[in-house]
């Protein structure tokens, strides 16, 4: 079992998408590798991870389409002509 640094914080990313077939989370915290989200019975998708303090960019991928987190108003331009959601871990 990997050791978690004491400075890491448990973080959960959630997206309500009941009609989605597949949802992934991708971001600067994992070098933009797709992490599969898990769906609950109410249509909420989530990914849990431990993140060290810092500022991270991320997006959800819903059935192949990249989308920002609709519950997060913090956005940053990504150099690709669009924006990414932004999260600050303290």
PDB file of N, CA, C and O in Angstrom:
ATOM      1  N   UNK A   1       0.842  -1.180   0.000  1.00  0.00           N
ATOM      2  CA  UNK A   1       0.000   0.000   0.000  1.00  0.00           C
ATOM      3  C   UNK A   1       0.891   1.249   0.000  1.00  0.00           C
ATOM      4  O   UNK A   1       1.799   1.358   0.824  1.00  0.00           O
ATOM      5  N   UNK A   2       0.635   2.202  -0.928  1.00  0.00           N
ATOM      6  CA  UNK A   2       1.482   3.395  -0.975  1.00  0.00           C
ATOM      7  C   UNK A   2       1.274   4.268   0.262  1.00  0.00           C
ATOM      8  O   UNK A   2       0.178   4.350   0.816  1.00  0.00           O
ATOM      9  N   UNK A   3       2.349   4.907   0.667  1.00  0.00           N
ATOM     10  CA  UNK A   3       2.272   5.809   1.803  1.00  0.00           C
ATOM     11  C   UNK A   3       1.761   7.162   1.362  1.00  0.00           C
ATOM     12  O   UNK A   3       2.193   7.687   0.336  1.00  0.00           O
ATOM     13  N   UNK A   4       0.853   7.726   2.120  1.00  0.00           N
ATOM     14  CA  UNK A   4       0.314   9.052   1.820  1.00  0.00           C
ATOM     15  C   UNK A   4       1.040  10.052   2.708  1.00  0.00           C
ATOM     16  O   UNK A   4       1.105   9.884   3.925  1.00  0.00           O
ATOM     17  N   UNK A   5       1.576  11.080   2.095  1.00  0.00           N
ATOM     18  CA  UNK A   5       2.231  12.134   2.850  1.00  0.00           C
ATOM     19  C   UNK A   5       1.223  12.791   3.787  1.00  0.00           C
ATOM     20  O   UNK A   5       0.054  12.950   3.434  1.00  0.00           O
ATOM     21  N   UNK A   6       1.675  13.172   4.978  1.00  0.00           N
ATOM     22  CA  UNK A   6       0.775  13.829   5.924  1.00  0.00           C
ATOM     23  C   UNK A   6       0.252  15.147   5.368  1.00  0.00           C
ATOM     24  O   UNK A   6      -0.793  15.636   5.796  1.00  0.00           O
ATOM     25  N   UNK A   7       0.974  15.714   4.423  1.00  0.00           N
ATOM     26  CA  UNK A   7       0.540  16.993   3.866  1.00  0.00           C
ATOM     27  C   UNK A   7      -0.499  16.821   2.761  1.00  0.00           C
ATOM     28  O   UNK A   7      -1.032  17.810   2.257  1.00  0.00           O
ATOM     29  N   UNK A   8      -0.791  15.584   2.381  1.00  0.00           N
ATOM     30  CA  UNK A   8      -1.800  15.350   1.351  1.00  0.00           C
ATOM     31  C   UNK A   8      -3.193  15.515   1.939  1.00  0.00           C
ATOM     32  O   UNK A   8      -3.429  15.241   3.116  1.00  0.00           O
ATOM     33  N   UNK A   9      -4.116  15.974   1.087  1.00  0.00           N
ATOM     34  CA  UNK A   9      -5.490  16.185   1.533  1.00  0.00           C
ATOM     35  C   UNK A   9      -6.428  15.324   0.687  1.00  0.00           C
ATOM     36  O   UNK A   9      -6.344  15.317  -0.541  1.00  0.00           O
ATOM     37  N   UNK A  10      -7.317  14.604   1.358  1.00  0.00           N
ATOM     38  CA  UNK A  10      -8.324  13.818   0.648  1.00  0.00           C
ATOM     39  C   UNK A  10      -9.221  14.784  -0.119  1.00  0.00           C
ATOM     40  O   UNK A  10      -9.784  15.717   0.453  1.00  0.00           O
ATOM     41  N   UNK A  11      -9.343  14.546  -1.416  1.00  0.00           N
ATOM     42  CA  UNK A  11     -10.103  15.431  -2.294  1.00  0.00           C
ATOM     43  C   UNK A  11     -11.039  14.587  -3.144  1.00  0.00           C
ATOM     44  O   UNK A  11     -10.647  13.546  -3.672  1.00  0.00           O
ATOM     45  N   UNK A  12     -12.278  15.044  -3.271  1.00  0.00           N
ATOM     46  CA  UNK A  12     -13.250  14.328  -4.094  1.00  0.00           C
ATOM     47  C   UNK A  12     -13.770  15.265  -5.182  1.00  0.00           C
ATOM     48  O   UNK A  12     -14.191  16.388  -4.906  1.00  0.00           O
ATOM     49  N   UNK A  13     -13.732  14.789  -6.402  1.00  0.00           N
ATOM     50  CA  UNK A  13     -14.278  15.508  -7.554  1.00  0.00           C
ATOM     51  C   UNK A  13     -15.594  14.845  -7.909  1.00  0.00           C
ATOM     52  O   UNK A  13     -15.655  13.624  -8.058  1.00  0.00           O
ATOM     53  N   UNK A  14     -16.661  15.646  -8.047  1.00  0.00           N
ATOM     54  CA  UNK A  14     -17.993  15.092  -8.320  1.00  0.00           C
ATOM     55  C   UNK A  14     -18.618  15.782  -9.526  1.00  0.00           C
ATOM     56  O   UNK A  14     -18.406  16.970  -9.770  1.00  0.00           O
ATOM     57  N   UNK A  15     -19.393  15.001 -10.272  1.00  0.00           N
ATOM     58  CA  UNK A  15     -20.133  15.525 -11.415  1.00  0.00           C
ATOM     59  C   UNK A  15     -21.472  14.807 -11.496  1.00  0.00           C
ATOM     60  O   UNK A  15     -21.528  13.578 -11.457  1.00  0.00           O
ATOM     61  N   UNK A  16     -22.553  15.577 -11.608  1.00  0.00           N
ATOM     62  CA  UNK A  16     -23.878  14.998 -11.786  1.00  0.00           C
ATOM     63  C   UNK A  16     -24.121  14.856 -13.286  1.00  0.00           C
ATOM     64  O   UNK A  16     -24.257  15.854 -13.994  1.00  0.00           O
ATOM     65  N   UNK A  17     -24.175  13.627 -13.764  1.00  0.00           N
ATOM     66  CA  UNK A  17     -24.393  13.340 -15.188  1.00  0.00           C
ATOM     67  C   UNK A  17     -25.092  11.994 -15.309  1.00  0.00           C
ATOM     68  O   UNK A  17     -24.472  11.011 -15.716  1.00  0.00           O
ATOM     69  N   UNK A  18     -26.390  11.936 -14.956  1.00  0.00           N
ATOM     70  CA  UNK A  18     -27.093  10.648 -14.902  1.00  0.00           C
ATOM     71  C   UNK A  18     -27.191   9.917 -16.237  1.00  0.00           C
ATOM     72  O   UNK A  18     -27.293   8.690 -16.257  1.00  0.00           O
ATOM     73  N   UNK A  19     -27.161  10.644 -17.347  1.00  0.00           N
ATOM     74  CA  UNK A  19     -27.286  10.005 -18.659  1.00  0.00           C
ATOM     75  C   UNK A  19     -25.949   9.527 -19.229  1.00  0.00           C
ATOM     76  O   UNK A  19     -25.924   8.800 -20.222  1.00  0.00           O
ATOM     77  N   UNK A  20     -24.850   9.929 -18.612  1.00  0.00           N
ATOM     78  CA  UNK A  20     -23.518   9.594 -19.138  1.00  0.00           C
ATOM     79  C   UNK A  20     -23.240   8.097 -19.057  1.00  0.00           C
ATOM     80  O   UNK A  20     -23.659   7.417 -18.121  1.00  0.00           O
ATOM     81  N   UNK A  21     -22.528   7.608 -20.056  1.00  0.00           N
ATOM     82  CA  UNK A  21     -22.110   6.203 -20.084  1.00  0.00           C
ATOM     83  C   UNK A  21     -20.748   6.028 -19.432  1.00  0.00           C
ATOM     84  O   UNK A  21     -20.504   5.035 -18.748  1.00  0.00           O
ATOM     85  N   UNK A  22     -19.841   7.017 -19.650  1.00  0.00           N
ATOM     86  CA  UNK A  22     -18.495   6.980 -19.083  1.00  0.00           C
ATOM     87  C   UNK A  22     -18.071   8.395 -18.718  1.00  0.00           C
ATOM     88  O   UNK A  22     -18.299   9.340 -19.473  1.00  0.00           O
ATOM     89  N   UNK A  23     -17.452   8.526 -17.547  1.00  0.00           N
ATOM     90  CA  UNK A  23     -16.915   9.812 -17.105  1.00  0.00           C
ATOM     91  C   UNK A  23     -15.503   9.575 -16.590  1.00  0.00           C
ATOM     92  O   UNK A  23     -15.239   8.631 -15.846  1.00  0.00           O
ATOM     93  N   UNK A  24     -14.604  10.462 -17.011  1.00  0.00           N
ATOM     94  CA  UNK A  24     -13.223  10.424 -16.541  1.00  0.00           C
ATOM     95  C   UNK A  24     -12.860  11.787 -15.977  1.00  0.00           C
ATOM     96  O   UNK A  24     -13.490  12.793 -16.304  1.00  0.00           O
ATOM     97  N   UNK A  25     -11.847  11.812 -15.132  1.00  0.00           N
ATOM     98  CA  UNK A  25     -11.273  13.035 -14.616  1.00  0.00           C
ATOM     99  C   UNK A  25      -9.833  13.087 -15.082  1.00  0.00           C
ATOM    100  O   UNK A  25      -9.110  12.093 -15.020  1.00  0.00           O
ATOM    101  N   UNK A  26      -9.427  14.246 -15.547  1.00  0.00           N
ATOM    102  CA  UNK A  26      -8.060  14.418 -16.022  1.00  0.00           C
ATOM    103  C   UNK A  26      -7.563  15.777 -15.565  1.00  0.00           C
ATOM    104  O   UNK A  26      -8.320  16.748 -15.571  1.00  0.00           O
ATOM    105  N   UNK A  27      -6.287  15.860 -15.165  1.00  0.00           N
ATOM    106  CA  UNK A  27      -5.794  17.148 -14.713  1.00  0.00           C
ATOM    107  C   UNK A  27      -4.294  17.212 -14.543  1.00  0.00           C
ATOM    108  O   UNK A  27      -3.570  16.244 -14.772  1.00  0.00           O
ATOM    109  N   UNK A  28      -3.855  18.385 -14.133  1.00  0.00           N
ATOM    110  CA  UNK A  28      -2.426  18.614 -13.952  1.00  0.00           C
ATOM    111  C   UNK A  28      -1.866  17.804 -12.782  1.00  0.00           C
ATOM    112  O   UNK A  28      -0.655  17.598 -12.705  1.00  0.00           O
ATOM    113  N   UNK A  29      -2.726  17.343 -11.870  1.00  0.00           N
ATOM    114  CA  UNK A  29      -2.296  16.548 -10.728  1.00  0.00           C
ATOM    115  C   UNK A  29      -1.831  15.151 -11.122  1.00  0.00           C
ATOM    116  O   UNK A  29      -1.144  14.487 -10.346  1.00  0.00           O
ATOM    117  N   UNK A  30      -2.199  14.695 -12.324  1.00  0.00           N
ATOM    118  CA  UNK A  30      -1.792  13.356 -12.774  1.00  0.00           C
ATOM    119  C   UNK A  30      -1.281  13.379 -14.210  1.00  0.00           C
ATOM    120  O   UNK A  30      -1.371  12.385 -14.931  1.00  0.00           O
ATOM    121  N   UNK A  31      -0.735  14.545 -14.620  1.00  0.00           N
ATOM    122  CA  UNK A  31      -0.177  14.701 -15.962  1.00  0.00           C
ATOM    123  C   UNK A  31      -1.206  14.425 -17.047  1.00  0.00           C
ATOM    124  O   UNK A  31      -0.877  13.887 -18.105  1.00  0.00           O
ATOM    125  N   UNK A  32      -2.465  14.799 -16.778  1.00  0.00           N
ATOM    126  CA  UNK A  32      -3.591  14.697 -17.715  1.00  0.00           C
ATOM    127  C   UNK A  32      -3.869  13.263 -18.165  1.00  0.00           C
ATOM    128  O   UNK A  32      -4.247  13.012 -19.310  1.00  0.00           O
ATOM    129  N   UNK A  33      -3.674  12.337 -17.237  1.00  0.00           N
ATOM    130  CA  UNK A  33      -4.043  10.937 -17.472  1.00  0.00           C
ATOM    131  C   UNK A  33      -5.503  10.762 -17.065  1.00  0.00           C
ATOM    132  O   UNK A  33      -5.921  11.298 -16.039  1.00  0.00           O
ATOM    133  N   UNK A  34      -6.278  10.029 -17.842  1.00  0.00           N
ATOM    134  CA  UNK A  34      -7.699   9.837 -17.551  1.00  0.00           C
ATOM    135  C   UNK A  34      -7.891   8.860 -16.394  1.00  0.00           C
ATOM    136  O   UNK A  34      -7.394   7.734 -16.421  1.00  0.00           O
ATOM    137  N   UNK A  35      -8.627   9.318 -15.373  1.00  0.00           N
ATOM    138  CA  UNK A  35      -9.006   8.472 -14.244  1.00  0.00           C
ATOM    139  C   UNK A  35     -10.495   8.191 -14.338  1.00  0.00           C
ATOM    140  O   UNK A  35     -11.295   9.123 -14.423  1.00  0.00           O
ATOM    141  N   UNK A  36     -10.873   6.937 -14.325  1.00  0.00           N
ATOM    142  CA  UNK A  36     -12.287   6.571 -14.429  1.00  0.00           C
ATOM    143  C   UNK A  36     -13.035   6.978 -13.168  1.00  0.00           C
ATOM    144  O   UNK A  36     -12.595   6.693 -12.054  1.00  0.00           O
ATOM    145  N   UNK A  37     -14.164   7.643 -13.352  1.00  0.00           N
ATOM    146  CA  UNK A  37     -15.042   8.020 -12.239  1.00  0.00           C
ATOM    147  C   UNK A  37     -16.029   6.888 -11.990  1.00  0.00           C
ATOM    148  O   UNK A  37     -16.337   6.100 -12.884  1.00  0.00           O
ATOM    149  N   UNK A  38     -16.518   6.827 -10.753  1.00  0.00           N
ATOM    150  CA  UNK A  38     -17.514   5.819 -10.387  1.00  0.00           C
ATOM    151  C   UNK A  38     -18.865   6.487 -10.250  1.00  0.00           C
ATOM    152  O   UNK A  38     -18.972   7.595  -9.725  1.00  0.00           O
ATOM    153  N   UNK A  39     -19.900   5.807 -10.726  1.00  0.00           N
ATOM    154  CA  UNK A  39     -21.262   6.349 -10.718  1.00  0.00           C
ATOM    155  C   UNK A  39     -22.068   5.727  -9.584  1.00  0.00           C
ATOM    156  O   UNK A  39     -22.036   4.516  -9.367  1.00  0.00           O
ATOM    157  N   UNK A  40     -22.799   6.595  -8.858  1.00  0.00           N
ATOM    158  CA  UNK A  40     -23.696   6.068  -7.835  1.00  0.00           C
ATOM    159  C   UNK A  40     -25.104   5.915  -8.410  1.00  0.00           C
ATOM    160  O   UNK A  40     -25.334   6.219  -9.580  1.00  0.00           O
ATOM    161  N   UNK A  41     -26.034   5.449  -7.598  1.00  0.00           N
ATOM    162  CA  UNK A  41     -27.398   5.166  -8.077  1.00  0.00           C
ATOM    163  C   UNK A  41     -28.189   6.421  -8.432  1.00  0.00           C
ATOM    164  O   UNK A  41     -29.235   6.325  -9.073  1.00  0.00           O
ATOM    165  N   UNK A  42     -27.709   7.593  -8.028  1.00  0.00           N
ATOM    166  CA  UNK A  42     -28.413   8.848  -8.309  1.00  0.00           C
ATOM    167  C   UNK A  42     -27.857   9.597  -9.520  1.00  0.00           C
ATOM    168  O   UNK A  42     -28.350  10.671  -9.868  1.00  0.00           O
ATOM    169  N   UNK A  43     -26.830   9.032 -10.163  1.00  0.00           N
ATOM    170  CA  UNK A  43     -26.258   9.677 -11.340  1.00  0.00           C
ATOM    171  C   UNK A  43     -25.085  10.589 -11.054  1.00  0.00           C
ATOM    172  O   UNK A  43     -24.658  11.349 -11.924  1.00  0.00           O
ATOM    173  N   UNK A  44     -24.555  10.518  -9.825  1.00  0.00           N
ATOM    174  CA  UNK A  44     -23.369  11.297  -9.462  1.00  0.00           C
ATOM    175  C   UNK A  44     -22.119  10.468  -9.740  1.00  0.00           C
ATOM    176  O   UNK A  44     -22.015   9.317  -9.317  1.00  0.00           O
ATOM    177  N   UNK A  45     -21.187  11.063 -10.448  1.00  0.00           N
ATOM    178  CA  UNK A  45     -19.905  10.433 -10.738  1.00  0.00           C
ATOM    179  C   UNK A  45     -18.863  11.053  -9.819  1.00  0.00           C
ATOM    180  O   UNK A  45     -18.916  12.254  -9.552  1.00  0.00           O
ATOM    181  N   UNK A  46     -17.918  10.260  -9.332  1.00  0.00           N
ATOM    182  CA  UNK A  46     -16.901  10.813  -8.446  1.00  0.00           C
ATOM    183  C   UNK A  46     -15.566  10.095  -8.581  1.00  0.00           C
ATOM    184  O   UNK A  46     -15.483   8.924  -8.951  1.00  0.00           O
ATOM    185  N   UNK A  47     -14.524  10.863  -8.261  1.00  0.00           N
ATOM    186  CA  UNK A  47     -13.162  10.352  -8.178  1.00  0.00           C
ATOM    187  C   UNK A  47     -12.583  10.904  -6.882  1.00  0.00           C
ATOM    188  O   UNK A  47     -12.655  12.107  -6.629  1.00  0.00           O
ATOM    189  N   UNK A  48     -12.011  10.030  -6.064  1.00  0.00           N
ATOM    190  CA  UNK A  48     -11.371  10.442  -4.820  1.00  0.00           C
ATOM    191  C   UNK A  48      -9.868  10.227  -4.946  1.00  0.00           C
ATOM    192  O   UNK A  48      -9.406   9.219  -5.481  1.00  0.00           O
ATOM    193  N   UNK A  49      -9.116  11.207  -4.436  1.00  0.00           N
ATOM    194  CA  UNK A  49      -7.659  11.087  -4.455  1.00  0.00           C
ATOM    195  C   UNK A  49      -7.071  11.971  -3.367  1.00  0.00           C
ATOM    196  O   UNK A  49      -7.749  12.843  -2.824  1.00  0.00           O
ATOM    197  N   UNK A  50      -5.822  11.739  -3.062  1.00  0.00           N
ATOM    198  CA  UNK A  50      -5.096  12.574  -2.113  1.00  0.00           C
ATOM    199  C   UNK A  50      -4.197  13.506  -2.905  1.00  0.00           C
ATOM    200  O   UNK A  50      -3.419  13.068  -3.752  1.00  0.00           O
ATOM    201  N   UNK A  51      -4.312  14.805  -2.618  1.00  0.00           N
ATOM    202  CA  UNK A  51      -3.514  15.805  -3.320  1.00  0.00           C
ATOM    203  C   UNK A  51      -2.700  16.620  -2.335  1.00  0.00           C
ATOM    204  O   UNK A  51      -3.180  16.984  -1.261  1.00  0.00           O
ATOM    205  N   UNK A  52      -1.463  16.902  -2.714  1.00  0.00           N
ATOM    206  CA  UNK A  52      -0.610  17.774  -1.916  1.00  0.00           C
ATOM    207  C   UNK A  52      -1.065  19.214  -2.132  1.00  0.00           C
ATOM    208  O   UNK A  52      -1.684  19.520  -3.150  1.00  0.00           O
ATOM    209  N   UNK A  53      -0.763  20.103  -1.179  1.00  0.00           N
ATOM    210  CA  UNK A  53      -1.132  21.508  -1.357  1.00  0.00           C
ATOM    211  C   UNK A  53      -0.594  22.059  -2.681  1.00  0.00           C
ATOM    212  O   UNK A  53       0.539  21.781  -3.077  1.00  0.00           O
ATOM    213  N   UNK A  54      -1.424  22.834  -3.342  1.00  0.00           N
ATOM    214  CA  UNK A  54      -1.035  23.419  -4.622  1.00  0.00           C
ATOM    215  C   UNK A  54      -2.259  23.811  -5.422  1.00  0.00           C
ATOM    216  O   UNK A  54      -3.396  23.655  -4.977  1.00  0.00           O
ATOM    217  N   UNK A  55      -2.001  24.319  -6.603  1.00  0.00           N
ATOM    218  CA  UNK A  55      -3.062  24.749  -7.522  1.00  0.00           C
ATOM    219  C   UNK A  55      -3.059  23.783  -8.701  1.00  0.00           C
ATOM    220  O   UNK A  55      -2.019  23.538  -9.314  1.00  0.00           O
ATOM    221  N   UNK A  56      -4.232  23.237  -9.012  1.00  0.00           N
ATOM    222  CA  UNK A  56      -4.348  22.227 -10.049  1.00  0.00           C
ATOM    223  C   UNK A  56      -5.437  22.597 -11.055  1.00  0.00           C
ATOM    224  O   UNK A  56      -6.482  23.139 -10.694  1.00  0.00           O
ATOM    225  N   UNK A  57      -5.168  22.293 -12.318  1.00  0.00           N
ATOM    226  CA  UNK A  57      -6.157  22.441 -13.380  1.00  0.00           C
ATOM    227  C   UNK A  57      -6.743  21.057 -13.665  1.00  0.00           C
ATOM    228  O   UNK A  57      -6.054  20.044 -13.548  1.00  0.00           O
ATOM    229  N   UNK A  58      -8.030  21.031 -14.041  1.00  0.00           N
ATOM    230  CA  UNK A  58      -8.655  19.746 -14.348  1.00  0.00           C
ATOM    231  C   UNK A  58      -9.877  19.925 -15.231  1.00  0.00           C
ATOM    232  O   UNK A  58     -10.405  21.027 -15.375  1.00  0.00           O
ATOM    233  N   UNK A  59     -10.315  18.818 -15.818  1.00  0.00           N
ATOM    234  CA  UNK A  59     -11.553  18.748 -16.589  1.00  0.00           C
ATOM    235  C   UNK A  59     -12.138  17.352 -16.451  1.00  0.00           C
ATOM    236  O   UNK A  59     -11.432  16.387 -16.157  1.00  0.00           O
ATOM    237  N   UNK A  60     -13.441  17.269 -16.670  1.00  0.00           N
ATOM    238  CA  UNK A  60     -14.107  15.976 -16.788  1.00  0.00           C
ATOM    239  C   UNK A  60     -14.201  15.630 -18.269  1.00  0.00           C
ATOM    240  O   UNK A  60     -14.269  16.515 -19.121  1.00  0.00           O
ATOM    241  N   UNK A  61     -14.206  14.343 -18.563  1.00  0.00           N
ATOM    242  CA  UNK A  61     -14.445  13.863 -19.923  1.00  0.00           C
ATOM    243  C   UNK A  61     -15.711  13.014 -19.843  1.00  0.00           C
ATOM    244  O   UNK A  61     -15.717  11.932 -19.255  1.00  0.00           O
ATOM    245  N   UNK A  62     -16.775  13.524 -20.444  1.00  0.00           N
ATOM    246  CA  UNK A  62     -18.084  12.867 -20.386  1.00  0.00           C
ATOM    247  C   UNK A  62     -18.405  12.311 -21.765  1.00  0.00           C
ATOM    248  O   UNK A  62     -18.619  13.063 -22.716  1.00  0.00           O
ATOM    249  N   UNK A  63     -18.436  10.996 -21.862  1.00  0.00           N
ATOM    250  CA  UNK A  63     -18.706  10.316 -23.139  1.00  0.00           C
ATOM    251  C   UNK A  63     -17.866  10.923 -24.274  1.00  0.00           C
ATOM    252  O   UNK A  63     -18.362  11.133 -25.381  1.00  0.00           O
ATOM    253  N   UNK A  64     -16.606  11.195 -23.985  1.00  0.00           N
ATOM    254  CA  UNK A  64     -15.675  11.682 -24.997  1.00  0.00           C
ATOM    255  C   UNK A  64     -15.565  13.191 -25.128  1.00  0.00           C
ATOM    256  O   UNK A  64     -14.692  13.679 -25.846  1.00  0.00           O
ATOM    257  N   UNK A  65     -16.434  13.949 -24.449  1.00  0.00           N
ATOM    258  CA  UNK A  65     -16.403  15.415 -24.533  1.00  0.00           C
ATOM    259  C   UNK A  65     -15.789  16.004 -23.264  1.00  0.00           C
ATOM    260  O   UNK A  65     -16.192  15.670 -22.150  1.00  0.00           O
ATOM    261  N   UNK A  66     -14.802  16.888 -23.454  1.00  0.00           N
ATOM    262  CA  UNK A  66     -14.150  17.561 -22.332  1.00  0.00           C
ATOM    263  C   UNK A  66     -15.052  18.677 -21.825  1.00  0.00           C
ATOM    264  O   UNK A  66     -15.502  19.515 -22.606  1.00  0.00           O
ATOM    265  N   UNK A  67     -15.323  18.695 -20.508  1.00  0.00           N
ATOM    266  CA  UNK A  67     -16.146  19.758 -19.934  1.00  0.00           C
ATOM    267  C   UNK A  67     -15.520  20.253 -18.628  1.00  0.00           C
ATOM    268  O   UNK A  67     -14.818  19.517 -17.936  1.00  0.00           O
ATOM    269  N   UNK A  68     -15.792  21.507 -18.318  1.00  0.00           N
ATOM    270  CA  UNK A  68     -15.374  22.057 -17.039  1.00  0.00           C
ATOM    271  C   UNK A  68     -16.346  21.611 -15.961  1.00  0.00           C
ATOM    272  O   UNK A  68     -17.462  21.178 -16.248  1.00  0.00           O
ATOM    273  N   UNK A  69     -15.909  21.723 -14.732  1.00  0.00           N
ATOM    274  CA  UNK A  69     -16.729  21.386 -13.581  1.00  0.00           C
ATOM    275  C   UNK A  69     -17.826  22.445 -13.446  1.00  0.00           C
ATOM    276  O   UNK A  69     -17.518  23.599 -13.147  1.00  0.00           O
ATOM    277  N   UNK A  70     -19.096  22.086 -13.659  1.00  0.00           N
ATOM    278  CA  UNK A  70     -20.168  23.089 -13.611  1.00  0.00           C
ATOM    279  C   UNK A  70     -20.388  23.684 -12.220  1.00  0.00           C
ATOM    280  O   UNK A  70     -21.039  24.721 -12.097  1.00  0.00           O
ATOM    281  N   UNK A  71     -19.861  23.053 -11.174  1.00  0.00           N
ATOM    282  CA  UNK A  71     -20.020  23.568  -9.814  1.00  0.00           C
ATOM    283  C   UNK A  71     -18.803  24.360  -9.342  1.00  0.00           C
ATOM    284  O   UNK A  71     -18.719  24.731  -8.171  1.00  0.00           O
ATOM    285  N   UNK A  72     -17.866  24.618 -10.243  1.00  0.00           N
ATOM    286  CA  UNK A  72     -16.656  25.357  -9.891  1.00  0.00           C
ATOM    287  C   UNK A  72     -16.518  26.551 -10.832  1.00  0.00           C
ATOM    288  O   UNK A  72     -16.324  26.380 -12.036  1.00  0.00           O
ATOM    289  N   UNK A  73     -16.617  27.753 -10.281  1.00  0.00           N
ATOM    290  CA  UNK A  73     -16.527  28.962 -11.111  1.00  0.00           C
ATOM    291  C   UNK A  73     -15.085  29.422 -11.332  1.00  0.00           C
ATOM    292  O   UNK A  73     -14.853  30.365 -12.088  1.00  0.00           O
ATOM    293  N   UNK A  74     -14.124  28.779 -10.691  1.00  0.00           N
ATOM    294  CA  UNK A  74     -12.717  29.131 -10.889  1.00  0.00           C
ATOM    295  C   UNK A  74     -12.226  28.491 -12.181  1.00  0.00           C
ATOM    296  O   UNK A  74     -12.178  27.268 -12.307  1.00  0.00           O
ATOM    297  N   UNK A  75     -11.861  29.342 -13.140  1.00  0.00           N
ATOM    298  CA  UNK A  75     -11.389  28.865 -14.441  1.00  0.00           C
ATOM    299  C   UNK A  75     -10.079  29.553 -14.791  1.00  0.00           C
ATOM    300  O   UNK A  75      -9.789  30.647 -14.308  1.00  0.00           O
ATOM    301  N   UNK A  76      -9.292  28.899 -15.638  1.00  0.00           N
ATOM    302  CA  UNK A  76      -8.042  29.470 -16.106  1.00  0.00           C
ATOM    303  C   UNK A  76      -7.872  29.100 -17.578  1.00  0.00           C
ATOM    304  O   UNK A  76      -8.178  27.979 -17.985  1.00  0.00           O
ATOM    305  N   UNK A  77      -7.378  30.059 -18.376  1.00  0.00           N
ATOM    306  CA  UNK A  77      -7.119  29.769 -19.795  1.00  0.00           C
ATOM    307  C   UNK A  77      -6.015  28.728 -19.889  1.00  0.00           C
ATOM    308  O   UNK A  77      -5.045  28.772 -19.132  1.00  0.00           O
ATOM    309  N   UNK A  78      -6.166  27.790 -20.822  1.00  0.00           N
ATOM    310  CA  UNK A  78      -5.238  26.663 -20.903  1.00  0.00           C
ATOM    311  C   UNK A  78      -4.277  26.702 -22.081  1.00  0.00           C
ATOM    312  O   UNK A  78      -3.492  25.768 -22.242  1.00  0.00           O
ATOM    313  N   UNK A  79      -4.301  27.730 -22.907  1.00  0.00           N
ATOM    314  CA  UNK A  79      -3.391  27.793 -24.037  1.00  0.00           C
ATOM    315  C   UNK A  79      -3.858  26.980 -25.231  1.00  0.00           C
ATOM    316  O   UNK A  79      -3.180  26.935 -26.258  1.00  0.00           O
ATOM    317  N   UNK A  80      -5.014  26.335 -25.103  1.00  0.00           N
ATOM    318  CA  UNK A  80      -5.567  25.536 -26.201  1.00  0.00           C
ATOM    319  C   UNK A  80      -6.832  26.203 -26.745  1.00  0.00           C
ATOM    320  O   UNK A  80      -7.579  25.602 -27.517  1.00  0.00           O
ATOM    321  N   UNK A  81      -7.064  27.462 -26.329  1.00  0.00           N
ATOM    322  CA  UNK A  81      -8.240  28.187 -26.788  1.00  0.00           C
ATOM    323  C   UNK A  81      -9.478  27.963 -25.943  1.00  0.00           C
ATOM    324  O   UNK A  81     -10.568  28.402 -26.309  1.00  0.00           O
ATOM    325  N   UNK A  82      -9.322  27.287 -24.818  1.00  0.00           N
ATOM    326  CA  UNK A  82     -10.454  27.077 -23.909  1.00  0.00           C
ATOM    327  C   UNK A  82      -9.963  27.235 -22.470  1.00  0.00           C
ATOM    328  O   UNK A  82      -8.826  27.644 -22.233  1.00  0.00           O
ATOM    329  N   UNK A  83     -10.813  26.914 -21.537  1.00  0.00           N
ATOM    330  CA  UNK A  83     -10.467  27.063 -20.129  1.00  0.00           C
ATOM    331  C   UNK A  83     -10.535  25.729 -19.400  1.00  0.00           C
ATOM    332  O   UNK A  83     -11.223  24.803 -19.830  1.00  0.00           O
ATOM    333  N   UNK A  84      -9.809  25.647 -18.289  1.00  0.00           N
ATOM    334  CA  UNK A  84      -9.846  24.487 -17.401  1.00  0.00           C
ATOM    335  C   UNK A  84     -10.399  24.930 -16.055  1.00  0.00           C
ATOM    336  O   UNK A  84     -10.266  26.093 -15.674  1.00  0.00           O
ATOM    337  N   UNK A  85     -11.013  24.013 -15.347  1.00  0.00           N
ATOM    338  CA  UNK A  85     -11.409  24.269 -13.970  1.00  0.00           C
ATOM    339  C   UNK A  85     -10.143  24.314 -13.132  1.00  0.00           C
ATOM    340  O   UNK A  85      -9.140  23.683 -13.466  1.00  0.00           O
ATOM    341  N   UNK A  86     -10.201  25.070 -12.037  1.00  0.00           N
ATOM    342  CA  UNK A  86      -9.035  25.286 -11.184  1.00  0.00           C
ATOM    343  C   UNK A  86      -9.406  25.000  -9.739  1.00  0.00           C
ATOM    344  O   UNK A  86     -10.456  25.433  -9.263  1.00  0.00           O
ATOM    345  N   UNK A  87      -8.535  24.263  -9.038  1.00  0.00           N
ATOM    346  CA  UNK A  87      -8.768  23.974  -7.636  1.00  0.00           C
ATOM    347  C   UNK A  87      -7.484  24.296  -6.863  1.00  0.00           C
ATOM    348  O   UNK A  87      -6.379  23.982  -7.307  1.00  0.00           O
ATOM    349  N   UNK A  88      -7.658  24.928  -5.700  1.00  0.00           N
ATOM    350  CA  UNK A  88      -6.547  25.223  -4.800  1.00  0.00           C
ATOM    351  C   UNK A  88      -6.657  24.311  -3.590  1.00  0.00           C
ATOM    352  O   UNK A  88      -7.666  24.329  -2.885  1.00  0.00           O
ATOM    353  N   UNK A  89      -5.632  23.520  -3.351  1.00  0.00           N
ATOM    354  CA  UNK A  89      -5.574  22.643  -2.179  1.00  0.00           C
ATOM    355  C   UNK A  89      -4.691  23.326  -1.152  1.00  0.00           C
ATOM    356  O   UNK A  89      -3.529  23.622  -1.429  1.00  0.00           O
ATOM    357  N   UNK A  90      -5.219  23.573   0.004  1.00  0.00           N
ATOM    358  CA  UNK A  90      -4.475  24.265   1.075  1.00  0.00           C
ATOM    359  C   UNK A  90      -3.811  23.260   1.994  1.00  0.00           C
ATOM    360  O   UNK A  90      -3.141  23.647   2.951  1.00  0.00           O
TER     361      UNK A  90
END
